[in-house]
Amino acid sequence: MLVSMDYPYLQVAVTIHNFRSRFRALLDTGFDGHLVFPEALRSQLGNPDFRVTTRLADGTAKQFSAYHGGVEIVGLGTQVVYMVGIILLGDECLMGQGIIKLLKVTFDHGSQVVVEV
């Protein structure tokens, strides 16, 4: 079990090709995908693995560069690495339902996030 007092964020370790780094990821329950990374990382990640069409919050559909990668939730206690699709958009790291639904996540009164496998 992991308790994050940094509500509503979790620390994640992400690997894409030869790139590995840790990020503070906002848990976005309205996002159906796996992960969103800041567009500024494009030069560090190299060529995208594929392109994906995603529907934005305003209802419009847009194509994005995407990468295959691994994500580990830091501090969870078990070394579970999820293979995910990662798109580049905006300037913040977001974790969506593609990962959240694999876990038991409790948003505790706006003060902490509790995560269990």
SULBELHU-V903008 format. One line per field, one symbol per residue. phi: phi as a letter, one per 30 degrees, with the letter a starting at -180 (. if undefined). psi: psi as a letter, one per 20 degrees, with the letter a starting at -180 (. if undefined). burial: + if it has 9 or more other ideal C-beta (glycine too) atoms within 8 Angstrom, else -. A space follows every 50 residues. Layout:
phi = ???
psi = ???
burial = ???
//
This chain:
phi = .bccdddccbdbcbbbhccbacbccddcdccddcbccdeddeddciddda bbcbddedjdcbcbdbbdacbbddidjcdcccdbcbccaibbdbccdece ddbccccchibaccbbd
psi = qpopimplqqpqpppodjpprqqopponiipiafqpqphiighhiaqqhr qqpqprhjiqqqpqqqqprqppopjhhqmpppprppqppbjqpppahhgg iiropponkjhrpppq.
burial = -+-+--+-++++++++--+---+-++++--+-+++++++-+---+--+-- -+-+---------+-+++++++++-+-----+-+++++----++++++++ --+-+-++---++++--
//
